[in-house]
Amino acid sequence: MKEVNNDKRVLQVEIDNNVKKVAITGVDADDKVVMRQELNEDDLDQITGGVFKANIKQPTKCNFLKI
């Protein structure tokens, strides 16, 4: 049976205000996509504390989806 490693790494990315969309794709050693997350301008505003039109009860944390 293959052992699963649940350790996580933190990634910090700085972008300027002209960036309107970000896509993050994670691949494993075999170049297989293991996660993908796309952030549009509203998402970027929300997670960076900028002005956004969203439901205040929404969390402001970015959760990556595993595929």
Beta strands, then each sheet from edge to edge (+ up, - down):
strand 1: 22-27
strand 2: 33-39
sheet 1: 1+ 2-
end
